[in-house]
Amino acid sequence: HCPKIRIRIIEQSIVKIPNTLILGIGNTLLTDEGAGIHALSLLQSYHPDAPNLTYIDGGTLSFTLAAYIEDCDNLIVFDAAELKAPAGTVKTMAGAKMDAFLGAARRSPHEVGLLDLFDIARLTEALPANRALIGIQPDIIDWGMSPTPAVERALPVAVEQAVELLSTWYPAEYSTARLHRAMAKTDKSDVQAAGVTL
């Protein structure tokens, strides 16, 4: 009986590490349409081995992503978004503000898809309480492999806003000061190898 008791005590003492899903949305063949994917790659280049972060290139969205959203405790979505602001503007919308933005009129196909994924998660009562959309205002959406200069400059801003969110969810592990140190250490060629144009 002793081994079973020990196992039970060990199981009860394990604290689940909250998992954060970092989801990048977009099409990198359409210039600024790929802003969310480029931001995802940049963040991953600074925190490649974080045990509590799951990075997913969501492309132009699929219902297969519903399972990932349902399994995570926290959710950060990077996406090009119509913010009615100058090109390269970055805005973080969390919780109810994110939901309101996704539910607003004249949504992009991405936002419609996210709304559908959230509805699926709500049906199973698995919508992450901590959720945020980091939107980047596009300049041009046309054929092209790289973002426009305005959106390119916005990528580190989007990453910093993501780290600010992470620092509130995991204060012991993430901070903007630590991000700046990682940015200073990361060789430019390494970041470009990760698929990000700087």
N, C-alpha and C positions, 0 to 999 in steps of 0.2 A: 504493500500500500504506500510505502514512503515515496518511491519514485513518482507515482501518480500525483501525490500531494505536491511534491516539488514542481512538477510540470505545471500543475494548476496555478501555483503561486507565481511561477515565471510568466505564464500567459497573462495573468491579471496585472503583472507589473509592467507589461509592455505598453508603452504609450505610442499611439498611432501618430506618425508624423504627417501633418496635414499636407496634402498634395496640391500643387498649383499647376493648372493647365495653362500654358502660354500658346495661344492659337493665333497664327498669322493667316490672313485671308487675302486673296487677290490672284492676279494673273501677271506674272513677271514678263510676259511677252507684250504687255500693253503699257509701257512706260509707268506712269504714276498709279495705275491700277494695281501694280505689284507692291505698293508701299508697305502694306501689312506684312508681306513675306520678307521684304528687305529689313524691316524693323525686327522681326523675329530672329533672323539670321544674325543681326548685329548684337542683340541681347544674348543669344546663345554663344557668340564668340567670346563674350566677357564672362559668362557663367556656364561653361560647357559641361561641368560635372556635378552641378548642384543636385543632390539626391531628392530634393522635394519639388523639383521643377520638371514638368513634362512638356517638351516642345513639339508642336505639331504644325506642319505646313498644311493648312486646310484647303489650299487651292481656292476653287470657287464654291466650296461647301458641298457637303454630302450628308445624307441622313446617317451614314455610318459614324459620324462624329458625335451623335447623340450619346452613345455609350461612354465616350471619353468625358463629355460634359457631366453626365450623371455620376461618374466615378470620382470627380475631383471635388476638393473642398473649396478651392478658390479658382477663379477664372479671369484671365486677362486676354482680351482680344485686340490685336492690332489690325487696322483696316483703313483703306482710303475711304473717306466719308465726306459727304456734302455738308460742310459746316457753315456755308454762306459766309466765308471768311477769306482773307487773302491766301493765295497758294502757299503751302508749307506750314500753315497754322496747325498746331497740335492741341487737341482738347481731350481731357479724360472725363468720362462720364461713368459714374459708379452707381450700382444698385438701382434704385427707382429711376434715377436720371438716365441711366443706360436703357432701361425698359421703355421710358417715355420717348427717348430718341428713336429707338427701333420701331415703336408703334406710331410714329408721326407719319404724316402724309408724304407722298412722293419719295418712297424709299427706293434704295438701290436693290438690285437682285441679291446682293450679299446680305443686306439688312433684313430683307424678307426671309432669306434662308436662316439667319440667326434667330429670328423671331419664331420660326417654325421649330427649330431645335430647342429653344427655350420652352415652347409649349409642350413638347414631348417630355422634357425634364420635369415640368410642373405636374404633368399627369402622373408621374411616378414619385412625386414629392422629392425630387433629387436635384432641383435647381440650386446651384451654389449660392449661399447667402452673400459671400464676398465675390462680386463679379464687377468687371469694369471693361468698358470699351475705350481704347485709345485711338481716336480718329485723327487722320492726317488729311488735310484739305489738298486734293490733287490740283495740278495746274493743267496738264494735258494728258488725255487718255487716247493713245494712238499706238500703232505698231512701233515697238522699240524695246530694247533689252534693259535699258537703264532709266532710272527716274530722272525727272527734270532737276535742275540745280536747286530750286526752292524746296522740293521734296527731299532731295538728298541731304540738304542742310537740316531738315526737320527730323531725320532718323535718330540722331543722338538725343534730341529733345524727347522724342517718344520713348526711347529706352530709359532715359532718366526718370520720366514720369512713371514708367513701369516699376523701376527700382524703388521709387517713393512708395508705391502701393505695397511692394514686397516688404519694405522696411516696417510698414504698419502691421503686416501679417506675420512677419518673422523678424522682429526687431534685433534679435541677437546675431542674425546671419547676414542681413543686407542693410546697406546704407548708401546714400548718394556719394559720401566721401570715399567709400570702398570702391564704388563704381568708377569714380574719377581716377583712382589709383590703377584700377584694371585697364581703363582706357589708355592711361599713360604707358602702361607696360605692354599692351597688346601691339604687336608689330603690324603695321599697315598691310603687309602682304598676307599675314595670317587672316585678317578680317576679309580681305578680298578673296582669299581662298575659300572662305565660308560662304561666298556668293554675294557679298555686299560691296557695292561701289562706293568708295570714299573720295 
